Amino acid sequence: MTVSELIRRLESADPEVVDAAIQELGRQRARAAAPALLDLLRTSDDATIRNAAALALSDMAVPDLLGVVAGLLDDPRTAHSRGTLLYALGTDDYDCRPLLPRLVELAITGGWEVRVSAAGLISQIEGEMDADVFDRAHERLRTAHAADPANEVLGPLLELFEE
């Protein structure tokens, strides 16, 4: 099936057809499909479709994925399905420094998968960081860890900030 045919399938009312098309576009690393996949990621109410689109876009290393996922992290539609969105950013293709405050908050307040994924992204951040942003994130982690010292994610994350 051609990329054009797969892109047309993204408009199907059948989520299984859409998911299969997304999977194939991702497998082919069909960057011509990136605009349609980004639109689907932004607009779909189906978490499975959003997650598949995010992973396909990550496989294609589409730069705009970072901004779209950043917006979705505060979208109520993703309240219970953010782990895969974060996972999709876990490659060297994405500089997550601008997301540090949100990632710290997710590492503190998210469910297990979200906390671990957020912590993983934070641990991959490299390069210069705005000192005020870093200090606020560090203090937020310190406060959260003091309130919950047994938290398995916050301790190692706090150590990372204190290195």
URKA-V493330 format. One record per pair of residues at least 6 apart in sequence whose ideal C-beta (glycine too) atoms are under 7 Angstrom apart, sorted by sequence separation. I is the first residue (numbers start at 0). J is the second residue. If there is no record, write none. Layout:
((I J) (I J))
//
This chain:
((11 17) (43 49) (71 77) (144 150) (147 153) (57 64) (77 84) (88 95) (95 102) (8 16) (9 17) (24 32) (56 64) (105 113) (106 114) (109 117) (8 17) (39 48) (40 49) (72 81) (105 114) (144 153) (143 153) (144 154) (9 20) (53 64) (106 117) (8 20) (24 36) (40 52) (72 84) (105 117) (106 118) (39 52) (40 53) (71 84) (140 153) (144 157) (5 20) (21 36) (53 68) (102 117) (106 121) (36 52) (40 56) (68 84) (140 156) (141 157) (140 157) (5 23) (102 120) (103 121) (5 24) (36 55) (37 56) (68 87) (102 121) (36 56) (68 88) (140 160) (2 24) (99 121) (0 23) (33 56) (64 87) (65 88) (137 160) (81 105) (2 27) (95 120) (99 124) (6 32) (9 35) (33 59) (37 63) (41 67) (2 29) (5 32) (40 67) (33 61) (65 93) (81 109) (85 113) (95 123) (96 124) (2 31) (6 35) (18 47) (22 51) (25 54) (30 59) (54 83) (64 93) (69 98) (72 101) (95 124) (99 128) (2 32) (9 39) (18 48) (21 51) (25 55) (28 58) (37 67) (50 80) (53 83) (57 87) (82 112) (86 116) (89 119) (96 126) (14 45) (17 48) (21 52) (24 55) (28 59) (30 61) (53 84) (56 87) (82 113) (85 116) (89 120) (44 76) (60 92) (81 113) (85 117) (88 120) (96 128) (100 132) (14 47) (18 51) (25 58) (50 83) (54 87) (57 90) (99 132) (103 136) (14 48) (21 55) (46 80) (53 87) (82 116) (89 123) (118 152) (85 120) (100 135) (121 156) (100 136) (103 139) (107 143) (99 136) (103 140) (115 152) (122 159) (114 152) (118 156) (106 152) (107 153) (106 156))
//
